[in-house]
Amino acid sequence: MHERAYHVYSAASAYYVQGETMEAIARRLGVSRSTVSRLLQQARDDGVVKISLADPAGPKSSVSAAFGRIFGVRAHVVPVREGTGAVQRLDRVARTAGALISDVVDDSFVIGTAWGTTLAAVFDHLNQRDTSETTVVQLNGAMNAHTSGIPYVGGMVQRLADAVNGHIVHFPVPAFFDYPETREAMWRERSVQGVLAVQRSCDLAIFGVGSLQGTLSSHVYSAGYLDARDMAQLQREGAVGDVCTVLIRADGTWRDISLNSRASGLNPTELQSIPRRFCVAAGVAKAIPLLGALRAHVATDVVVDELTAKTVLGLL
């Protein structure tokens, strides 16, 4: 066995199986603690270690149980220490979501993905899966008046595809069209219809919830996708955020929000046809739009930090 590969395996076995500390492993291998940390990361990336999460055999936490009872979802509630900053909170949730999603993916899966700040973090923590005939399809467009969206969204989707050994089906349309008539015309094009057909065949969907407020601005509201007139209209119509660039209210309604006639993403009814749907959210600014998303029944699984989950329940 190559020396580097041996060290990766040895460190992973000692840490995950034998319960040794990083310091003890470093002394035995004659390397630094930071090197051990990198070896463990490589073990996860290369699939030497595959991390699965399961609910304990006993009763679920009261928060998880409440989410299941009220919203009919599997709630994966991530404990985060009080006072943790927004970036660190997102990272903790993203790590859990990455492990859970990696464990679900299988051969011949069609995975639909949205894009945004939250999913960018999640895709940094996916475990490598050597699947076959796996497809990753973009669920909503990314173009706007200032950018094609390709560098930002394309790189994100590529990270997901690399992690699952899949090929990509891009969706090269605007996130929001200027006119509903333009969207309707585009949806009649055979090239676009081909992408829509792949979206309808998804086994798994991955998305976050965009929030109109918060410390970590949702990308769709901070990167020029909507102008001041659009934002004012959303305020008047009571929108609190979005899922796949489809705007929602806190009560879960969305059909009569005017901007949705120009949105490119799957709406809640269309999402519901996908068997497994992971919604990832971190930070209390996401609590109100997450409540709206849950009331719209967009998710089968929710990965959320404990404080945000409790805030959602408090809003009830």
C-alpha positions as CSV (number, residue, x, y, z in Angstrom):
1,M,0.0,0.0,0.0
2,H,1.3,3.5,-0.9
3,E,2.6,5.3,2.2
4,R,0.0,8.2,2.0
5,A,-2.9,5.7,1.5
6,Y,-1.6,3.7,4.4
7,H,-1.6,6.8,6.6
8,V,-5.1,7.7,5.5
9,Y,-6.4,4.3,6.4
10,S,-4.4,4.0,9.6
11,A,-5.6,7.4,10.8
12,A,-9.2,6.7,9.9
13,S,-9.2,3.3,11.6
14,A,-7.6,4.7,14.8
15,Y,-10.0,7.7,15.0
16,Y,-13.3,6.3,14.0
17,V,-13.0,2.6,15.0
18,Q,-10.6,2.6,17.9
19,G,-11.6,6.0,19.3
20,E,-8.1,7.4,19.6
21,T,-7.5,11.2,19.8
22,M,-5.9,13.1,17.0
23,E,-3.0,13.9,19.3
24,A,-2.4,10.1,20.0
25,I,-2.6,9.3,16.3
26,A,-0.2,12.1,15.4
27,R,2.4,10.8,17.9
28,R,2.1,7.2,16.6
29,L,2.4,8.2,13.0
30,G,5.1,10.8,13.7
31,V,3.1,13.7,12.1
32,S,1.5,16.9,13.3
33,R,-2.1,17.1,14.5
34,S,-3.1,19.2,11.5
35,T,-1.7,16.4,9.2
36,V,-4.0,13.9,11.0
37,S,-6.9,16.3,10.4
38,R,-6.1,16.4,6.7
39,L,-5.8,12.6,6.6
40,L,-9.2,12.2,8.1
41,Q,-10.7,14.7,5.7
42,Q,-9.1,12.7,2.8
43,A,-10.5,9.5,4.2
44,R,-14.0,11.0,4.0
45,D,-13.4,12.5,0.6
46,D,-12.1,9.2,-0.9
47,G,-14.8,7.1,0.6
48,V,-12.5,5.2,3.0
49,V,-14.9,6.5,5.7
50,K,-18.6,6.7,5.0
51,I,-20.5,8.5,7.7
52,S,-24.2,7.6,8.1
53,L,-26.6,9.4,10.5
54,A,-29.6,7.7,12.0
55,D,-32.1,8.8,14.7
56,P,-31.5,7.0,18.0
57,A,-33.5,3.9,18.7
58,G,-35.2,5.6,21.6
59,P,-37.7,8.5,21.4
60,K,-36.8,11.4,19.2
61,S,-36.0,14.8,20.6
62,S,-39.1,16.8,21.4
63,V,-38.2,19.3,18.6
64,S,-37.7,16.6,15.9
65,A,-40.9,14.8,17.1
66,A,-42.9,18.1,16.9
67,F,-41.7,18.7,13.4
68,G,-42.7,15.2,12.3
69,R,-46.1,15.5,14.0
70,I,-47.0,19.0,12.8
71,F,-45.4,19.1,9.3
72,G,-45.1,15.4,8.4
73,V,-41.3,15.6,7.7
74,R,-38.2,13.8,9.0
75,A,-36.5,16.6,11.0
76,H,-32.7,16.4,11.4
77,V,-32.1,18.9,14.2
78,V,-28.5,20.0,14.6
79,P,-27.4,21.1,18.0
80,V,-25.4,24.3,17.8
81,R,-23.9,26.0,20.8
82,E,-25.5,29.3,21.9
83,G,-23.7,32.3,20.7
84,T,-22.3,30.6,17.6
85,G,-22.0,33.0,14.7
86,A,-24.0,32.8,11.5
87,V,-21.2,31.3,9.3
88,Q,-20.3,28.7,11.9
89,R,-24.0,27.8,12.4
90,L,-24.4,27.3,8.6
91,D,-21.2,25.1,8.5
92,R,-22.5,22.8,11.3
93,V,-25.9,22.4,9.5
94,A,-24.1,21.9,6.1
95,R,-21.9,19.2,7.5
96,T,-24.9,17.2,8.7
97,A,-26.8,17.8,5.5
98,G,-23.8,16.7,3.4
99,A,-23.5,13.4,5.2
100,L,-27.3,12.7,5.1
101,I,-27.6,13.5,1.4
102,S,-24.5,11.4,0.5
103,D,-26.0,8.4,2.3
104,V,-29.2,8.7,0.3
105,V,-27.8,8.8,-3.2
106,D,-27.7,5.6,-5.1
107,D,-27.0,4.3,-8.7
108,S,-29.2,5.6,-11.5
109,F,-30.5,8.5,-9.3
110,V,-31.7,11.7,-10.8
111,I,-30.8,14.5,-8.4
112,G,-32.4,17.9,-8.7
113,T,-30.7,20.8,-7.1
114,A,-31.4,24.5,-6.6
115,W,-28.5,26.9,-5.8
116,G,-27.6,29.5,-3.2
117,T,-25.5,30.3,-0.1
118,T,-26.8,27.3,1.9
119,L,-26.3,24.7,-0.8
120,A,-22.8,26.1,-1.6
121,A,-21.9,25.2,2.0
122,V,-23.6,21.8,1.8
123,F,-21.8,20.7,-1.3
124,D,-18.5,21.4,0.4
125,H,-19.3,18.6,2.8
126,L,-20.6,15.8,0.6
127,N,-18.9,12.4,0.9
128,Q,-17.6,10.9,-2.3
129,R,-20.0,8.3,-3.8
130,D,-18.9,6.2,-6.7
131,T,-22.3,5.7,-8.2
132,S,-23.2,4.8,-11.8
133,E,-25.6,6.4,-14.3
134,T,-26.4,9.3,-11.9
135,T,-27.7,12.5,-13.2
136,V,-27.7,16.0,-11.6
137,V,-30.2,18.5,-13.0
138,Q,-30.5,22.1,-12.2
139,L,-34.0,22.9,-10.9
140,N,-34.1,26.7,-11.5
141,G,-32.4,29.1,-13.9
142,A,-29.6,31.4,-12.8
143,M,-29.2,34.1,-15.4
144,N,-30.0,37.7,-14.7
145,A,-29.5,41.1,-16.3
146,H,-25.9,41.3,-15.0
147,T,-24.6,37.7,-15.3
148,S,-25.1,34.4,-16.9
149,G,-24.9,32.8,-13.5
150,I,-22.6,30.1,-14.9
151,P,-19.5,30.7,-12.8
152,Y,-21.4,30.7,-9.5
153,V,-24.1,28.1,-10.1
154,G,-22.1,26.0,-12.6
155,G,-19.3,25.5,-10.1
156,M,-21.8,24.6,-7.4
157,V,-23.6,22.0,-9.5
158,Q,-20.2,20.6,-10.6
159,R,-19.2,20.0,-7.0
160,L,-22.4,17.9,-6.5
161,A,-21.9,16.0,-9.7
162,D,-18.2,15.3,-8.9
163,A,-19.2,14.0,-5.4
164,V,-21.7,11.5,-6.8
165,N,-19.8,10.6,-10.1
166,G,-22.8,12.0,-12.1
167,H,-23.3,14.0,-15.3
168,I,-25.0,17.4,-15.4
169,V,-28.1,18.7,-17.1
170,H,-27.9,22.5,-16.9
171,F,-30.9,24.8,-17.1
172,P,-29.7,27.8,-19.1
173,V,-32.6,30.2,-18.5
174,P,-33.1,33.3,-16.4
175,A,-33.9,32.9,-12.7
176,F,-36.8,35.3,-13.4
177,F,-38.1,36.2,-16.8
178,D,-39.0,39.8,-17.5
179,Y,-42.4,38.8,-18.8
180,P,-44.7,35.8,-18.2
181,E,-45.2,35.5,-21.9
182,T,-41.5,35.0,-22.5
183,R,-41.4,32.2,-19.9
184,E,-44.4,30.5,-21.6
185,A,-42.7,30.7,-25.0
186,M,-39.4,29.3,-23.7
187,W,-41.3,26.4,-22.0
188,R,-42.5,25.4,-25.5
189,E,-39.0,25.1,-26.8
190,R,-37.9,21.4,-27.3
191,S,-34.5,22.1,-25.6
192,V,-36.2,23.4,-22.5
193,Q,-38.8,20.7,-22.5
194,G,-36.0,18.2,-22.4
195,V,-34.7,19.7,-19.2
196,L,-38.2,19.9,-17.7
197,A,-38.7,16.2,-18.4
198,V,-35.5,15.4,-16.5
199,Q,-36.6,17.5,-13.6
200,R,-39.9,15.6,-13.5
201,S,-38.0,12.3,-13.2
202,C,-36.0,13.3,-10.1
203,D,-35.6,10.8,-7.3
204,L,-34.1,13.4,-5.0
205,A,-34.3,17.2,-4.7
206,I,-32.0,19.4,-2.7
207,F,-32.8,23.1,-1.9
208,G,-32.6,25.7,0.8
209,V,-35.0,28.5,1.6
210,G,-34.2,32.1,0.6
211,S,-35.0,34.8,3.1
212,L,-35.7,38.5,2.5
213,Q,-33.9,39.3,5.7
214,G,-30.9,38.0,7.6
215,T,-27.1,38.4,8.3
216,L,-26.2,36.0,5.5
217,S,-28.1,37.4,2.6
218,S,-29.8,34.9,0.3
219,H,-28.0,35.0,-3.0
220,V,-31.2,35.6,-5.1
221,Y,-31.8,38.8,-3.2
222,S,-28.2,40.1,-3.0
223,A,-26.9,39.4,-6.5
224,G,-29.1,41.5,-8.8
225,Y,-31.8,39.0,-9.6
226,L,-34.6,41.4,-8.4
227,D,-34.7,45.1,-8.7
228,A,-36.2,47.6,-6.3
229,R,-39.6,47.5,-7.9
230,D,-39.7,43.7,-7.6
231,M,-38.7,43.9,-4.0
232,A,-41.4,46.5,-3.2
233,Q,-44.0,44.3,-4.9
234,L,-42.9,41.3,-2.8
235,Q,-43.3,43.4,0.3
236,R,-46.8,44.4,-0.7
237,E,-47.8,40.8,-1.5
238,G,-46.5,39.5,1.8
239,A,-43.7,37.3,0.5
240,V,-41.2,36.2,3.1
241,G,-38.8,34.1,1.0
242,D,-38.5,31.5,-1.7
243,V,-37.9,27.9,-2.6
244,C,-36.2,27.3,-5.9
245,T,-36.9,31.0,-6.7
246,V,-40.6,30.5,-6.3
247,L,-41.8,33.1,-3.7
248,I,-43.9,32.0,-0.7
249,R,-45.7,33.6,2.2
250,A,-45.5,32.5,5.9
251,D,-48.8,30.7,5.6
252,G,-47.5,28.6,2.7
253,T,-49.4,30.3,-0.1
254,W,-47.7,31.2,-3.3
255,R,-50.0,30.9,-6.3
256,D,-51.1,34.5,-6.4
257,I,-47.7,36.1,-5.9
258,S,-47.2,38.0,-9.2
259,L,-43.5,37.3,-9.5
260,N,-44.1,33.6,-9.6
261,S,-45.5,33.8,-13.1
262,R,-42.0,34.8,-14.2
263,A,-40.0,32.4,-12.0
264,S,-38.1,29.5,-13.5
265,G,-38.0,27.1,-10.6
266,L,-40.3,24.2,-9.7
267,N,-43.3,25.4,-7.6
268,P,-44.4,23.6,-4.4
269,T,-46.9,21.4,-6.3
270,E,-44.2,20.3,-8.8
271,L,-41.7,19.6,-6.0
272,Q,-44.2,17.4,-4.2
273,S,-44.0,14.8,-7.1
274,I,-40.3,14.1,-6.2
275,P,-40.1,11.2,-3.7
276,R,-37.3,12.6,-1.5
277,R,-36.8,16.3,-0.9
278,F,-34.2,17.7,1.4
279,C,-34.7,21.3,2.6
280,V,-31.7,22.8,4.5
281,A,-31.9,25.9,6.6
282,A,-29.6,27.6,9.2
283,G,-30.2,30.8,11.2
284,V,-33.2,32.3,12.8
285,A,-33.7,34.7,9.8
286,K,-34.7,31.6,7.9
287,A,-37.4,30.6,10.5
288,I,-40.4,32.5,8.9
289,P,-39.6,31.4,5.2
290,L,-38.9,27.8,6.5
291,L,-42.3,27.8,8.2
292,G,-43.9,28.9,4.9
293,A,-42.0,26.2,3.0
294,L,-43.2,23.5,5.5
295,R,-46.8,24.7,5.3
296,A,-46.4,24.5,1.5
297,H,-45.3,20.8,2.0
298,V,-42.2,21.2,-0.2
299,A,-40.0,18.9,1.9
300,T,-39.8,15.3,3.1
301,D,-36.6,15.9,5.1
302,V,-35.5,19.1,6.9
303,V,-32.0,19.7,8.2
304,V,-32.0,22.7,10.5
305,D,-30.2,24.0,13.6
306,E,-31.9,23.6,16.9
307,L,-32.4,27.3,17.6
308,T,-34.1,27.9,14.2
309,A,-36.2,24.8,14.7
310,K,-37.4,26.0,18.1
311,T,-38.1,29.5,16.6
312,V,-40.3,27.9,13.9
313,L,-42.3,26.0,16.5
314,G,-42.5,29.2,18.5
315,L,-44.1,31.0,15.5
316,L,-47.0,28.6,15.7
